[in-house]
């Protein structure tokens, strides 16, 4: 990045524009907020040091600064990811030389010792969560369909928020979420278990949804907004947290439903390469090349999640 591009504090317009350049293409609201904060902290640190040019050495020094503060490796890696995104976008817009940008993006993250298991639900707990909403109400039908698709299709919050009727199509005589854009713009397709399709149909029929976003925001009293406003990722978070806490699972977050899906697929003996395809992990291309596998629509991994609608 040019010297001139960093001759401001994070509160100035130029710094705000740099941050916007990096985060505007991020789909997840939560990631966008995290990156905005991380880049604000980084630019403030740069300003305190007289605004030197953005180089690999500068980013390495910032990494050492974060380590000295005692931050967790995962937190440092998120901050470095934000910087890499900023540098990549800046290079694409001619604000930094591609060679310098490449050197910066190769700054390694901090090694995380061990493996974080996270949280997930048992089959019985997942079954209870799917059937927790009151399906005698419009809101209950929507919430059941939302929980069903997040467990049964392993969707992220942002993916569920962007899910549209047009994504649901038939392939090889079964229903599939087709061409879903996920994290970092990766596109994948996910086979739908029959019970998830039933939950989606019940909600869409009741709400008279025939096109566009599937999960719509509701006004107080359970009525749909006139123009069919889609739920935000933040609103989806609140829905999942509400039902999980009501069932006595205060530590369960929306992403844990995705982890639950993976655990239940594996427990049902789904091939690990099929689980990887369903989840759309960053290593999916490597997995497909190495194993020579493709998404199996006849023996779908999602069919191994043995839940049913109440």
C-alpha positions as CSV (number, residue, x, y, z in Angstrom):
1,X,0.0,0.0,0.0
2,X,1.3,3.4,-0.8
3,X,2.7,5.6,2.0
4,X,-0.1,8.1,1.2
5,X,-2.8,5.4,1.7
6,X,-1.8,5.0,5.4
7,X,-1.2,8.6,6.3
8,X,-4.4,8.7,8.4
9,X,-5.7,7.4,11.6
10,X,-8.5,4.7,11.6
11,X,-11.1,7.4,12.3
12,X,-10.2,9.3,9.1
13,X,-12.0,8.8,5.8
14,X,-9.1,7.1,4.1
15,X,-8.7,4.5,6.8
16,X,-12.5,3.9,6.8
17,X,-12.4,3.5,3.0
18,X,-9.5,0.9,3.3
19,X,-11.5,-1.1,5.9
20,X,-14.6,-0.9,3.7
21,X,-12.6,-2.1,0.7
22,X,-11.7,-5.2,2.7
23,X,-15.0,-6.1,4.3
24,X,-17.6,-5.1,1.8
25,X,-17.4,-8.4,0.0
26,X,-17.7,-10.5,3.2
27,X,-21.0,-12.3,3.3
28,X,-21.2,-13.0,7.0
29,X,-22.3,-10.1,9.2
30,X,-20.3,-11.5,12.1
31,X,-17.1,-11.9,10.1
32,X,-17.6,-8.4,8.6
33,X,-17.8,-6.9,12.1
34,X,-14.8,-9.0,13.3
35,X,-12.7,-7.9,10.4
36,X,-13.7,-4.3,10.8
37,X,-12.6,-4.3,14.4
38,X,-9.4,-6.1,13.6
39,X,-8.4,-3.7,10.8
40,X,-9.2,-0.7,13.0
41,X,-6.9,-2.0,15.7
42,X,-4.2,-2.7,13.1
43,X,-4.4,0.7,11.5
44,X,-4.3,2.4,14.9
45,X,-1.1,0.4,15.7
46,X,0.4,1.5,12.4
47,X,-0.6,5.2,13.1
48,X,1.1,5.0,16.5
49,X,4.3,4.0,14.7
50,X,4.3,7.0,12.3
51,X,2.4,5.3,9.5
52,X,5.2,3.3,7.9
53,X,4.5,1.7,4.5
54,X,2.7,-1.6,4.7
55,X,5.3,-4.4,4.3
56,X,5.8,-8.0,5.2
57,X,8.2,-6.8,8.0
58,X,5.5,-4.5,9.4
59,X,2.9,-7.3,9.5
60,X,5.5,-9.6,11.1
61,X,6.1,-7.0,13.8
62,X,2.4,-6.7,14.4
63,X,2.1,-10.4,14.8
64,X,4.9,-10.3,17.4
65,X,3.1,-7.5,19.1
66,X,-0.1,-9.6,19.4
67,X,1.8,-12.5,20.7
68,X,3.4,-10.2,23.4
69,X,-0.1,-9.2,24.4
70,X,-0.9,-12.8,25.2
71,X,-3.8,-13.1,22.7
72,X,-5.0,-16.6,21.9
73,X,-3.6,-18.1,18.7
74,X,-7.1,-18.3,17.2
75,X,-7.6,-14.5,17.8
76,X,-4.3,-13.6,16.3
77,X,-5.0,-15.7,13.2
78,X,-8.4,-14.0,12.7
79,X,-6.6,-10.6,12.8
80,X,-4.0,-11.8,10.3
81,X,-6.7,-13.1,8.1
82,X,-8.3,-9.6,8.1
83,X,-5.0,-8.0,7.1
84,X,-4.5,-10.6,4.3
85,X,-7.9,-9.7,2.9
86,X,-7.1,-6.0,3.1
87,X,-3.8,-6.5,1.3
88,X,-5.4,-8.7,-1.4
89,X,-8.2,-6.2,-2.1
90,X,-5.7,-3.3,-2.1
91,X,-3.5,-5.1,-4.6
92,X,-6.5,-5.7,-6.9
93,X,-7.3,-2.0,-6.7
94,X,-3.7,-0.9,-7.5
95,X,-2.9,0.5,-4.0
96,X,0.0,-1.9,-3.5
97,X,2.3,-3.8,-5.7
98,X,1.3,-7.5,-6.3
99,X,4.8,-8.7,-5.3
100,X,4.6,-6.8,-2.0
101,X,1.0,-8.1,-1.4
102,X,2.1,-11.7,-2.1
103,X,4.9,-11.4,0.5
104,X,2.5,-10.1,3.1
105,X,-0.2,-12.7,2.5
106,X,2.5,-15.4,3.1
107,X,2.9,-14.3,6.7
108,X,2.1,-17.4,8.6
109,X,-0.5,-17.7,11.3
110,X,0.1,-18.9,14.8
111,X,0.2,-22.7,15.3
112,X,-2.8,-23.8,17.5
113,X,-1.7,-26.7,19.8
114,X,-4.2,-29.5,20.2
115,X,-7.7,-29.6,18.6
116,X,-10.8,-27.7,19.7
117,X,-13.7,-30.1,19.8
118,X,-16.4,-27.5,20.2
119,X,-20.0,-28.3,21.0
120,X,-22.6,-30.5,19.3
121,X,-25.9,-32.2,20.1
122,X,-26.6,-35.9,20.5
123,X,-29.2,-37.5,18.2
124,X,-31.8,-37.2,20.9
125,X,-31.0,-33.6,21.7
126,X,-31.0,-32.7,18.0
127,X,-34.4,-34.4,17.6
128,X,-35.8,-32.4,20.5
129,X,-34.4,-29.1,19.0
130,X,-36.0,-29.8,15.6
131,X,-39.4,-30.4,17.2
132,X,-39.2,-27.6,19.8
133,X,-41.0,-24.9,17.8
134,X,-44.8,-24.7,18.0
135,X,-45.9,-25.6,14.5
136,X,-49.4,-24.5,15.2
137,X,-48.1,-21.0,14.5
138,X,-46.5,-19.4,11.5
139,X,-43.4,-18.5,13.4
140,X,-43.1,-22.1,14.7
141,X,-43.3,-23.5,11.2
142,X,-40.5,-21.1,10.1
143,X,-38.3,-21.8,13.0
144,X,-38.7,-25.6,12.6
145,X,-37.8,-25.3,9.0
146,X,-34.8,-23.2,9.9
147,X,-33.5,-25.6,12.5
148,X,-34.1,-28.5,10.2
149,X,-32.1,-27.1,7.3
150,X,-29.3,-26.0,9.6
151,X,-28.9,-29.5,11.0
152,X,-30.1,-31.6,8.1
153,X,-28.1,-29.7,5.4
154,X,-25.3,-28.4,7.7
155,X,-25.8,-24.8,6.6
156,X,-24.1,-21.7,8.1
157,X,-26.2,-18.8,9.4
158,X,-25.3,-16.6,6.4
159,X,-26.1,-19.5,4.0
160,X,-29.5,-20.0,5.6
161,X,-30.2,-16.3,5.4
162,X,-29.5,-16.3,1.7
163,X,-31.3,-19.5,0.9
164,X,-34.0,-19.0,-1.8
165,X,-36.7,-21.1,-3.3
166,X,-34.7,-21.2,-6.5
167,X,-31.9,-23.1,-4.7
168,X,-34.2,-26.0,-4.1
169,X,-34.2,-28.2,-7.2
170,X,-34.4,-31.8,-8.2
171,X,-31.3,-33.7,-9.2
172,X,-31.2,-37.5,-9.8
173,X,-34.8,-37.9,-8.6
174,X,-34.1,-36.2,-5.2
175,X,-34.3,-32.7,-3.8
176,X,-31.0,-30.8,-3.5
177,X,-29.9,-27.3,-2.5
178,X,-28.2,-26.3,-5.7
179,X,-25.3,-23.8,-6.2
180,X,-25.3,-22.4,-2.7
181,X,-22.6,-19.7,-2.2
182,X,-20.9,-20.2,1.1
183,X,-17.8,-19.0,2.9
184,X,-15.3,-17.2,0.8
185,X,-17.6,-17.5,-2.2
186,X,-17.3,-21.2,-2.5
187,X,-20.3,-22.8,-4.2
188,X,-21.6,-26.2,-3.3
189,X,-24.7,-28.4,-3.6
190,X,-26.3,-30.2,-0.6
191,X,-28.7,-33.2,-0.8
192,X,-31.8,-32.6,1.3
193,X,-33.1,-35.4,3.6
194,X,-36.9,-35.9,3.1
195,X,-37.7,-34.7,6.6
196,X,-36.0,-31.3,5.9
197,X,-37.9,-30.9,2.6
198,X,-41.1,-31.6,4.4
199,X,-40.3,-28.9,7.0
200,X,-39.5,-26.4,4.3
201,X,-42.6,-27.2,2.3
202,X,-44.8,-26.8,5.4
203,X,-43.4,-23.4,6.1
204,X,-43.4,-22.2,2.5
205,X,-47.0,-23.4,1.9
206,X,-48.2,-21.6,5.1
207,X,-46.4,-18.4,4.3
208,X,-47.2,-18.7,0.5
209,X,-43.6,-18.4,-0.5
210,X,-43.1,-19.4,-4.1
211,X,-39.9,-17.5,-5.0
212,X,-37.1,-15.5,-3.4
213,X,-35.8,-15.8,0.2
214,X,-37.2,-18.8,2.1
215,X,-36.6,-17.5,5.7
216,X,-38.5,-14.3,6.1
217,X,-38.5,-11.9,9.0
218,X,-41.7,-11.8,11.0
219,X,-43.3,-8.8,12.8
220,X,-44.5,-8.9,16.3
221,X,-47.5,-11.2,16.4
222,X,-46.0,-13.5,13.8
223,X,-47.0,-11.7,10.6
224,X,-44.7,-11.5,7.5
225,X,-43.5,-8.1,6.5
226,X,-45.4,-6.9,3.4
227,X,-42.3,-7.0,1.1
228,X,-41.0,-10.4,2.3
229,X,-37.9,-9.2,4.1
230,X,-35.3,-12.0,4.5
231,X,-34.0,-12.8,8.0
232,X,-30.6,-11.6,8.8
233,X,-27.8,-13.9,10.1
234,X,-28.1,-12.1,13.5
235,X,-31.8,-12.9,13.6
236,X,-31.1,-16.5,12.9
237,X,-28.6,-16.5,15.7
238,X,-31.3,-15.3,18.1
239,X,-33.8,-18.0,17.0
240,X,-31.3,-20.8,17.5
241,X,-30.1,-19.5,20.9
242,X,-33.7,-19.1,22.1
243,X,-34.7,-22.8,21.5
244,X,-31.4,-24.2,22.6
245,X,-31.5,-22.4,25.9
246,X,-35.2,-23.4,26.4
247,X,-34.1,-27.0,26.1
248,X,-31.2,-26.5,28.6
249,X,-28.3,-26.1,26.2
250,X,-27.0,-22.6,26.9
251,X,-23.6,-23.4,25.3
252,X,-25.0,-24.3,21.9
253,X,-24.6,-21.7,19.2
254,X,-25.8,-21.8,15.6
255,X,-22.5,-23.1,14.2
256,X,-22.7,-26.0,16.6
257,X,-25.7,-27.3,14.6
258,X,-23.3,-27.6,11.6
259,X,-20.9,-29.5,13.8
260,X,-23.9,-31.6,15.0
261,X,-24.7,-32.5,11.4
262,X,-21.1,-33.6,10.8
263,X,-21.1,-35.8,13.9
264,X,-24.5,-37.4,13.1
265,X,-23.5,-38.0,9.5
266,X,-20.3,-39.7,10.7
267,X,-22.2,-41.7,13.3
268,X,-24.4,-42.9,10.5
269,X,-21.4,-44.3,8.7
270,X,-21.5,-41.6,5.9
271,X,-18.2,-41.6,3.9
272,X,-15.9,-38.9,5.2
273,X,-15.4,-37.5,1.7
274,X,-19.1,-37.1,1.3
275,X,-19.3,-35.3,4.6
276,X,-16.5,-33.0,3.4
277,X,-18.5,-32.2,0.2
278,X,-21.7,-31.5,2.2
279,X,-19.8,-29.1,4.5
280,X,-18.0,-27.4,1.7
281,X,-14.7,-27.3,3.7
282,X,-11.8,-25.4,2.3
283,X,-10.0,-28.7,1.4
284,X,-12.8,-30.0,-0.7
285,X,-11.0,-29.6,-4.0
286,X,-7.9,-31.4,-2.6
287,X,-10.2,-34.1,-1.2
288,X,-11.9,-34.6,-4.6
289,X,-8.7,-34.7,-6.5
290,X,-7.0,-37.1,-4.1
291,X,-10.0,-39.5,-3.7
292,X,-11.6,-39.0,-7.1
293,X,-15.0,-38.6,-5.5
294,X,-18.0,-36.6,-6.4
295,X,-21.2,-35.7,-4.5
296,X,-23.3,-38.9,-4.1
297,X,-27.0,-38.1,-4.6
298,X,-28.2,-41.7,-4.4
299,X,-26.5,-42.5,-1.1
300,X,-26.4,-39.0,0.3
301,X,-24.5,-38.2,3.5
302,X,-27.3,-36.1,4.8
303,X,-29.7,-39.2,4.7
304,X,-27.7,-40.6,7.6
305,X,-29.1,-38.0,9.9
306,X,-31.9,-40.0,11.4
307,X,-34.3,-37.3,12.5
308,X,-38.0,-36.9,11.8
309,X,-40.6,-34.3,12.1
310,X,-43.0,-34.5,15.0
